[in-house]
Amino acid sequence: MSTPFTVLIPARHASRRLPGKPLADLAGKPMIVRVAEAARAAGARRVVVATDDGRIADAVESFNFEACLTSTHHASGTDRIAQAAAMLQLDAGEIVVNLQGDEPLMPPAVVAQVAARLADAGSAMASACEKLHAADADNLHVVKVVMSEVKSPGCALDFTRRATPAMRRHLETGAAAESDGFRSYHRHLGLYAYRVAYLKVFTSLEPPPEELSQKLEQLRALHNGDAIAMAVASTPCGVGVDTPEQLERARRMFTAFDAK
């Protein structure tokens, strides 16, 4: 039996690199609509775009998706979906998947996989990852997740933008032995699942120094002693859209998809 879940998609119009990014055309449809379509294809029983801009809401609703207008003052997408969950009066036990509005290439199977991982693990949160390549060791835009198969198997131990010496050694040689047990290193995917009750807890916590320095809000959960269960993606995932080059790549891919 599949896991019932709701997908909330945070989307804001402002963007330093790509203003109006959610409305960027991807082969005839706004990017935010492509993301909503992936969420629907994942089997979500409800898909809602949480946005601060009426233009985004109008675009979403014109394609028969639900939109929720939220505050313009949220510091993060998680804060935005927490407000949306409250506005929608979702039950405390409801599983919510936070799918970023600039991830049109996220496979629906991985969205469903993260929801199922949370349901199976009984942890505070769940997220996803995939293979980390040596070429990305020095890429600060690629977030790395460290997991242990001995201590809290299948859960995150740490997230970092910078490769550690042990991580470099593993990527270069395949060495896996660590003093506290076997560790594995993966590329983190910006996809989260939580129950509504924990979403309220998370957004009430004070961001710790490591979150502020690395701009990785998932570190707040680890700092608070809350487990994040990880799902290794069942299928390769595309990258999010943060640059004009990535936008053009996504356009080419959707043009090819729609031509089939």
N, C-alpha and C positions, 0 to 999 in steps of 0.2 A: 504493500500500500504506500502511495507517495505521501511525502510530507506536505501538509497544507501550510502555505506561507503567503505573505503579502510583500510586494516589492515597492519600496519608496525610493524615488529617484530625485536627489537634490540637484537643482539647476539654477544658476544665477546668470544674469545677463552680463555682468561686469567680468572682464578677464584681462589681465595685463598683456598677454600675448595675442589673444584672439577675442576681442570684444564681440559680444553677441554670438559666441561659439555655439550655444545650444540650437540656434536657428540656422546654422550653416547648412547649406544644401548638400545632401549626399544622394546623388542620382534621383532627384525629384522629391525628396522628403527631407524635412529638417532633421538634424542629427538627433535631437532629443526624441523624436518619434521613432527613429531607428533603435534607440536604446529601449524605449517602451515596447517595441515589437519583440525585441530579444527577451524582455521580462515576461511578456505574455506567452511566448513560445516555450519558456522554461516551465510553464505550468502553474504560474502564480494565480491564486484565486482572485487577487486584486492588484492592480498596478496603478500607482498614483505618482504624478510628478509634483514635487514640492518646490515651488519657485517663488522668487521675489518680484517677478516681472509679468505684467499682464500680457505682453506680447508672446511670451513663452506659453502661458496658460492658454491663450487663444489658439496658438498653433497646435498644441497638444489636443485640445478639445475638438478642433476641426478634423482630426483623424480618429475621433471617437475614443479617446483616452481621457482619464480623469486627471484633473489638476487641482492643486491646493495652493492658494496664495499665502505665503508666509512672510515673516519680517524681513526687512532689508538689512538688518543689523547683526545677523548671525556670523559668528567667527568661523564656523565650519559647516560642512554638509551634515555632519552628525547632529549638530544643534538644530539644523533646519528640519531634518526628518523627525527629531524628537518633538518639535512643535507640531508637525503634521500628524504624527501618531496621536497626539493629544486632541487636536482638532477633529480628527476622524473617529475619536473615541474607540480606538482599538483596545481589545482586551489585554490585560496584563500579561497573559501567557502566550499571546500571539507572536509567532516568529516573523520578524521583519528582516528582509534583506535590503541592505543599503547598496544600491547599484549606481555608481557615479554617472552623471549625465554626459560625460565625455568618453564613455566606453562603448561605442556602438559595435565594436568587434568582439565583445565578450560573448563567448558561446553560451547559448541557453542551458546546455547540459551542466556547465560549471556553476551557473546561478542556482540551479536546482540542487547541485551537489553540496554547496555551502549550507543551504537550508537543511538538508538531510544530515550533514555533519553535526550541526548544532543539536538537532533532535536526538541523535545517537549518543553524543558525547556528554551531555549534561553539563557543559561548561558555560561560562558567562557569555562567551562570544565564539564565533567561528569565522574563519577567513580562508583564503585560498592561496596557493603558490604553484610554481612550476620550476622546471630545470633552470639553474643559474649557470650562465656561460662565463668562462674566464674573461672574455672580452668586456664583460660588464662590471668587472671588479672595481674599476675606478670611475664608473659612471654614477654620479651622485643622484641621478634621476631614477636609477634602478634601486629599489629598496630591497635589502636582503633580510631574510628571516632565518634564524638559527633554531633548529629543532633537536631534540634528544630522543633517542629510542630507548633510553634507560630511565631517565628522570622525566616523568610526565610524558610518556610516549605519545607522539603525534600532536603535541602541543608546542606552541612557540616558547622559546627561552628568551629570545631577544630579537629586536629589529634594528637595523642600522643602515645608513647610507654608505658608510665606508667599510671596505673589506678589512677584516681582522687578519693578523698573520696566519692564524690557523685556517681561516677561510681561503686565503691565497694558497696555502700549502695543499689544501684539499683540491682546489680547482686545478692546480698545476700538476699534482702527482696522484690524486685520488686517495691520498692518505686520510683515514677516517678516525683513527684512534685518538681519544682525548682522555685526560686524567679522570674526568667524571663520567666517562661512558661515551658510546658512539654518538657523534653529532652529524647532522646533515644540514646542508645549506641550499636554500632555494631563492628564487626571485619571488618577492611578494606581489600579489595581485590586489589592487585596491577594491576589494569586495568583502562585505561583512554581513554577518547575520547575528541578531540578538533577539531576545524576547523583549517586549515593550517594557516590562518591569525593570530589566537591567538597563535599557536605554535611558530611562529616567535617572537611574543611579549614576551611570557613566557621565551624563552631561552635568550632573551636580558636583562632580569631583574637580578639585583644583588641578590644573595642568602642572605636572612635575617639571623640574629643570630639563631633564633629558628630552621630554616632548618639545619644549620650547626651543631647545638648541637644534634639534634635528627636524623639527616640524613634522613629527610622526605621532598623531594623536593616539594610535593603538598602544603606545608606550604607557599611556595613562592607566590602562587596564592592568598591565603587568606590574606597574609601580604600586597599584592598589592590591596586588596579590590575586587578581582574577585571571583565570585560565582562558587562553585563546586556542581553541582546537583548530588545527590546520587540515585542509583538504588539498591533496596534490591533484591538480587539474587533470581531468580524464581526457582532455583533448587540448591541443595547442591553442593558446590565447593570443589575440592580437593586442597591440599596444594601444593605450589611450590616445586621445587627440589633444596635444598641448602646443603644437607648433604648426605653422603653415605647411611644412613638409608632410607632417603626419595627417593633416587634413586632406591634402591632395592624394595621399596614398589610400586613405579611407574612401575617397570619392571613386578612385579607380577600382577598388575592390567591390564596392556596391554596384557600380556600373556593370562589372563583370558578372556579379551574382544575378542581377536582374535580367541580364541578357540570356541566361541559361533557361 
